[in-house]
Amino acid sequence: GGQGGGSALTQLQYPVGIFVDKLGTLYVADEQNCRVMRWTHGATQGTVIAGGNGLGAGANQLISPMGLSFDRHGNLYVADCRNDRIQRFDLEKDL
């Protein structure tokens, strides 16, 4: 972020949840862009790791992601608020 609100890989639109791992990688639930972003330490832009495929209820879509967490196996869990579900993403497999 830091480049004002928007949908570019350097921007966020209403970030509502964050997680920082042991390596300093930042994960952000980007609510208005319906995606989860990842910034590695020192990166100038983020990477979309979940959602970002428009509004919808498909396995690769989110509507209003609000919170996120990881399990001990590295799976990402996202509270997909407007779809009334919790989505699980295997980042090794799904990326």
C-alpha positions as CSV (number, residue, x, y, z in Angstrom):
1,G,0.0,0.0,0.0
2,G,1.0,3.5,0.6
3,Q,0.1,4.6,-2.9
4,G,-3.4,5.8,-2.1
5,G,-6.6,3.7,-2.5
6,G,-7.0,1.6,-5.6
7,S,-6.7,-1.8,-7.2
8,A,-3.1,-1.7,-8.5
9,L,-0.6,-4.1,-6.9
10,T,0.9,-1.1,-5.0
11,Q,-2.5,-0.2,-3.6
12,L,-5.2,-1.3,-1.2
13,Q,-8.9,-0.4,-1.0
14,Y,-10.2,-0.7,2.6
15,P,-7.7,-3.1,4.2
16,V,-9.4,-4.8,7.2
17,G,-7.2,-7.7,8.3
18,I,-3.5,-8.3,8.6
19,F,-1.1,-11.1,9.5
20,V,2.7,-10.9,9.7
21,D,4.6,-14.2,9.6
22,K,8.0,-15.0,11.2
23,L,9.9,-13.8,8.1
24,G,8.2,-10.4,8.1
25,T,5.9,-11.2,5.2
26,L,2.7,-9.1,5.5
27,Y,-0.7,-10.5,4.4
28,V,-3.7,-8.2,4.0
29,A,-7.4,-8.8,3.6
30,D,-8.2,-6.1,0.9
31,E,-11.9,-5.9,1.4
32,Q,-13.1,-3.6,-1.4
33,N,-10.8,-5.3,-4.0
34,C,-12.1,-8.8,-2.9
35,R,-8.6,-10.2,-2.5
36,V,-5.9,-11.1,-0.1
37,M,-2.5,-9.6,-0.8
38,R,1.0,-10.6,0.3
39,W,4.0,-8.3,0.6
40,T,7.4,-10.0,1.2
41,H,9.9,-8.0,3.3
42,G,11.2,-5.1,1.3
43,A,8.8,-5.6,-1.7
44,T,7.6,-2.5,-3.5
45,Q,4.4,-4.1,-4.6
46,G,2.2,-7.0,-3.4
47,T,1.0,-10.3,-4.9
48,V,-2.6,-11.4,-5.0
49,I,-2.7,-14.8,-3.3
50,A,-6.5,-15.3,-2.9
51,G,-9.5,-13.8,-4.7
52,G,-8.9,-10.9,-7.1
53,N,-11.2,-12.6,-9.7
54,G,-14.2,-10.3,-9.4
55,L,-17.1,-10.6,-7.1
56,G,-18.6,-14.1,-6.7
57,A,-19.0,-17.3,-4.8
58,G,-16.6,-19.4,-6.9
59,A,-13.7,-21.2,-5.2
60,N,-11.3,-18.5,-6.5
61,Q,-13.5,-15.5,-5.6
62,L,-14.2,-13.5,-2.4
63,I,-16.7,-10.9,-1.5
64,S,-15.6,-8.7,1.4
65,P,-12.7,-10.7,2.9
66,M,-12.5,-9.4,6.5
67,G,-10.0,-11.5,8.4
68,L,-7.3,-14.1,7.8
69,S,-5.3,-16.6,9.7
70,F,-2.9,-19.5,9.0
71,D,-2.8,-23.1,10.4
72,R,0.4,-24.9,11.3
73,H,0.5,-26.5,7.8
74,G,0.6,-23.0,6.1
75,N,-3.0,-23.1,4.8
76,L,-4.6,-19.7,4.6
77,Y,-8.1,-19.2,6.1
78,V,-10.2,-16.2,5.0
79,A,-13.4,-14.9,6.5
80,D,-15.4,-14.3,3.3
81,C,-18.0,-12.1,4.9
82,R,-20.5,-11.5,2.1
83,N,-20.4,-15.1,1.0
84,D,-21.1,-16.2,4.6
85,R,-18.2,-18.7,4.5
86,I,-14.7,-19.4,5.6
87,Q,-12.4,-20.1,2.6
88,R,-9.3,-22.3,2.9
89,F,-6.4,-21.8,0.5
90,D,-3.4,-24.2,0.2
91,L,-0.8,-21.6,-0.9
92,E,1.6,-24.2,-2.1
93,K,-1.0,-25.7,-4.4
94,D,-3.4,-22.8,-5.2
95,L,-0.8,-20.2,-6.3
